[in-house]
Amino acid sequence: MLTPVEAARRLGFTRSRIYALVQQGELDDVGGQTLRVTCASVERRLAANAPVGEAIKPLGAWAILALASSDAAFRAHVAARLS
């Protein structure tokens, strides 16, 4: 059993998000007066939302920003740095 704070820490959410997930039925409540989330439901949520791939590297992030920018000078600046 986990408190909402412990579940939030494990999942990287806020405590209020944990309450919402329990209310939506996405996390299981043990029952009782105070909210306790089952470890199994937290583990299930972690497994279902496992990160895919690796993080974008800085050069790739700059390239994405340049492509999305409407500023021609910025795009040219980034293109010069990437080549």
Phi and psi in degrees as GROMACS dihedral restraints (atoms count N, CA, C in turn):
[ dihedral_restraints ]
;  ai    aj    ak    al  type     phi  dphi    fc
    3     4     5     6     1  -126.3    20    10
    4     5     6     7     1   144.5    20    10
    6     7     8     9     1   -74.1    20    10
    7     8     9    10     1   163.1    20    10
    9    10    11    12     1   -57.2    20    10
   10    11    12    13     1   -35.8    20    10
   12    13    14    15     1   -65.8    20    10
   13    14    15    16     1   -43.6    20    10
   15    16    17    18     1   -65.7    20    10
   16    17    18    19     1   -42.4    20    10
   18    19    20    21     1   -64.0    20    10
   19    20    21    22     1   -41.2    20    10
   21    22    23    24     1   -62.3    20    10
   22    23    24    25     1   -41.8    20    10
   24    25    26    27     1   -63.1    20    10
   25    26    27    28     1   -43.6    20    10
   27    28    29    30     1   -66.7    20    10
   28    29    30    31     1   -36.9    20    10
   30    31    32    33     1   -91.3    20    10
   31    32    33    34     1   -12.7    20    10
   33    34    35    36     1    76.9    20    10
   34    35    36    37     1    29.0    20    10
   36    37    38    39     1  -113.8    20    10
   37    38    39    40     1   174.9    20    10
   39    40    41    42     1   -86.3    20    10
   40    41    42    43     1   163.4    20    10
   42    43    44    45     1   -61.8    20    10
   43    44    45    46     1   -39.1    20    10
   45    46    47    48     1   -66.3    20    10
   46    47    48    49     1   -31.7    20    10
   48    49    50    51     1   -66.8    20    10
   49    50    51    52     1   -35.6    20    10
   51    52    53    54     1   -63.1    20    10
   52    53    54    55     1   -44.6    20    10
   54    55    56    57     1   -58.5    20    10
   55    56    57    58     1   -42.0    20    10
   57    58    59    60     1   -65.4    20    10
   58    59    60    61     1   -41.4    20    10
   60    61    62    63     1   -65.3    20    10
   61    62    63    64     1   -36.3    20    10
   63    64    65    66     1   -66.0    20    10
   64    65    66    67     1   -44.6    20    10
   66    67    68    69     1   -62.4    20    10
   67    68    69    70     1   -35.0    20    10
   69    70    71    72     1   -79.7    20    10
   70    71    72    73     1    -8.0    20    10
   72    73    74    75     1    84.9    20    10
   73    74    75    76     1    10.0    20    10
   75    76    77    78     1   -84.8    20    10
   76    77    78    79     1   -20.8    20    10
   78    79    80    81     1  -123.8    20    10
   79    80    81    82     1   147.1    20    10
   81    82    83    84     1   -94.6    20    10
   82    83    84    85     1   133.6    20    10
   84    85    86    87     1   -95.8    20    10
   85    86    87    88     1   138.1    20    10
   87    88    89    90     1   -71.2    20    10
   88    89    90    91     1   -29.0    20    10
   90    91    92    93     1   104.5    20    10
   91    92    93    94     1   168.9    20    10
   93    94    95    96     1   107.5    20    10
   94    95    96    97     1  -175.9    20    10
   96    97    98    99     1   -71.9    20    10
   97    98    99   100     1   -40.3    20    10
   99   100   101   102     1  -103.1    20    10
  100   101   102   103     1   146.5    20    10
  102   103   104   105     1   -71.4    20    10
  103   104   105   106     1   127.8    20    10
  105   106   107   108     1  -133.3    20    10
  106   107   108   109     1   128.7    20    10
  108   109   110   111     1   -99.3    20    10
  109   110   111   112     1   139.7    20    10
  111   112   113   114     1   -72.5    20    10
  112   113   114   115     1   143.5    20    10
  114   115   116   117     1   -62.0    20    10
  115   116   117   118     1   -36.9    20    10
  117   118   119   120     1   -61.8    20    10
  118   119   120   121     1   -40.4    20    10
  120   121   122   123     1   -70.7    20    10
  121   122   123   124     1   -32.6    20    10
  123   124   125   126     1   -68.1    20    10
  124   125   126   127     1   -44.8    20    10
  126   127   128   129     1   -62.4    20    10
  127   128   129   130     1   -39.4    20    10
  129   130   131   132     1   -62.5    20    10
  130   131   132   133     1   -41.8    20    10
  132   133   134   135     1   -66.0    20    10
  133   134   135   136     1   -41.2    20    10
  135   136   137   138     1   -62.6    20    10
  136   137   138   139     1   -43.1    20    10
  138   139   140   141     1   -67.5    20    10
  139   140   141   142     1   -36.3    20    10
  141   142   143   144     1   -71.9    20    10
  142   143   144   145     1   -27.7    20    10
  144   145   146   147     1  -113.7    20    10
  145   146   147   148     1    36.5    20    10
  147   148   149   150     1   -64.2    20    10
  148   149   150   151     1   137.9    20    10
  150   151   152   153     1   -63.2    20    10
  151   152   153   154     1   141.9    20    10
  153   154   155   156     1  -110.6    20    10
  154   155   156   157     1   134.7    20    10
  156   157   158   159     1    73.6    20    10
  157   158   159   160     1  -168.8    20    10
  159   160   161   162     1  -114.5    20    10
  160   161   162   163     1   167.0    20    10
  162   163   164   165     1   -66.0    20    10
  163   164   165   166     1   152.9    20    10
  165   166   167   168     1   -69.0    20    10
  166   167   168   169     1   132.7    20    10
  168   169   170   171     1   -75.8    20    10
  169   170   171   172     1   156.8    20    10
  171   172   173   174     1   -54.0    20    10
  172   173   174   175     1   -42.9    20    10
  174   175   176   177     1   -63.8    20    10
  175   176   177   178     1   -39.1    20    10
  177   178   179   180     1   -65.4    20    10
  178   179   180   181     1   -38.8    20    10
  180   181   182   183     1   -63.6    20    10
  181   182   183   184     1   -42.3    20    10
  183   184   185   186     1   -63.2    20    10
  184   185   186   187     1   -39.0    20    10
  186   187   188   189     1   -63.7    20    10
  187   188   189   190     1   -41.5    20    10
  189   190   191   192     1   -63.6    20    10
  190   191   192   193     1   -43.9    20    10
  192   193   194   195     1   -61.9    20    10
  193   194   195   196     1   -41.1    20    10
  195   196   197   198     1   -64.1    20    10
  196   197   198   199     1   -42.4    20    10
  198   199   200   201     1   -64.3    20    10
  199   200   201   202     1   -34.3    20    10
  201   202   203   204     1   -83.0    20    10
  202   203   204   205     1   -14.1    20    10
  204   205   206   207     1   -79.3    20    10
  205   206   207   208     1   145.5    20    10
  207   208   209   210     1   -97.0    20    10
  208   209   210   211     1     3.1    20    10
  210   211   212   213     1   -90.4    20    10
  211   212   213   214     1   107.5    20    10
  213   214   215   216     1   -62.6    20    10
  214   215   216   217     1   -36.9    20    10
  216   217   218   219     1   -65.1    20    10
  217   218   219   220     1   -40.3    20    10
  219   220   221   222     1   -65.0    20    10
  220   221   222   223     1   -44.9    20    10
  222   223   224   225     1   -59.3    20    10
  223   224   225   226     1   -43.1    20    10
  225   226   227   228     1   -64.4    20    10
  226   227   228   229     1   -41.7    20    10
  228   229   230   231     1   -60.7    20    10
  229   230   231   232     1   -48.7    20    10
  231   232   233   234     1   -64.7    20    10
  232   233   234   235     1   -42.3    20    10
  234   235   236   237     1   -60.0    20    10
  235   236   237   238     1   -39.6    20    10
  237   238   239   240     1   -65.2    20    10
  238   239   240   241     1   -38.0    20    10
  240   241   242   243     1   -70.8    20    10
  241   242   243   244     1   -32.5    20    10
  243   244   245   246     1   -81.4    20    10
  244   245   246   247     1   -19.4    20    10
